[in-house]
Structures are given as structure tokens and as C-alpha cells.
Amino acid sequence: MAIALERRVDALVSDVQAIQKELILSKMQQNKRSRRNQDIWDSLSQKVATSWDSVTAVDEIASQREKQW
């Protein structure tokens, strides 16, 4: 009976370890996707920044908030 319990515990431990590995791999994939998306946004922000003329973002926002009647 003790041997059967040991086998069950060993099976449970190996199952838990497998689940932990899957969780770690899943987190790594999510991190890669997040980093890739961040890189895309960074490159887009650089493109937008280079397309702007000498007007700073603060000046642009201020001019948009000013009421022009």
C-alpha cells in the first residue's frame, strides 16, 4: 500500500512540475509578444516624431486647446 501511495505522489509531483513548465513557457511567450508589440509602437512613434516639423508636442497640444473664434 505504501508503494502505491508513493507512486501516486510521484505521479502528482511530475504532473505539477509539467504544469509549472507549461506556465513558464506561456509567460515567456506572452513576454515576447509584449516586447514585440512595444517595439512596434516604439518604431511607429519614431516615424511620427520624424514626420513632425519643429513644433513640439507641448506647443501642438496647446494650440489645439486654444479656442479660435
C-alpha positions in Angstrom: 0.0 0.0 0.0 2.8 2.4 0.8 4.4 1.7 -2.6 1.1 2.5 -4.3 0.9 5.8 -2.4 4.5 6.7 -3.3 3.7 6.1 -7.0 0.6 8.3 -6.8 2.6 11.1 -5.1 5.4 10.7 -7.6 2.8 11.0 -10.4 1.3 14.1 -8.8 4.7 15.7 -8.4 5.6 15.0 -12.0 2.2 16.4 -13.1 2.7 19.6 -11.1 6.2 20.0 -12.5 4.8 19.7 -16.0 2.2 22.3 -15.3 4.9 24.6 -13.9 6.9 24.2 -17.1 3.9 25.0 -19.2 3.2 28.1 -17.2 6.7 29.3 -17.5 6.7 28.7 -21.3 3.4 30.5 -21.6 4.7 33.5 -19.6 7.8 33.6 -21.8 5.7 33.7 -25.0 3.5 36.4 -23.6 6.6 38.5 -22.7 7.9 38.0 -26.3 4.6 39.2 -27.7 4.5 42.2 -25.4 8.1 43.1 -26.2 7.4 42.8 -29.9 4.3 45.0 -29.6 6.3 47.5 -27.6 9.0 47.5 -30.3 6.3 48.1 -33.0 4.9 51.1 -31.0 8.4 52.5 -30.5 9.1 52.4 -34.2 5.8 54.0 -35.0 6.4 56.7 -32.5 9.8 57.4 -34.1 8.2 57.6 -37.5 5.6 60.1 -36.2 8.2 62.1 -34.4 10.3 62.4 -37.6 7.4 63.5 -39.6 6.6 66.4 -37.3 8.1 69.7 -38.1 9.8 71.9 -35.5 6.6 72.1 -33.4 7.0 70.4 -30.0 4.2 68.2 -28.7 3.5 70.7 -25.9 3.1 73.5 -28.4 0.9 71.4 -30.6 -1.4 70.4 -27.7 -1.6 74.0 -26.5 -2.6 75.2 -30.0 -5.3 72.6 -30.2 -6.7 73.6 -26.9 -6.8 77.3 -27.8 -10.2 78.4 -28.9 -10.2 80.1 -32.2 -13.4 82.1 -32.8 
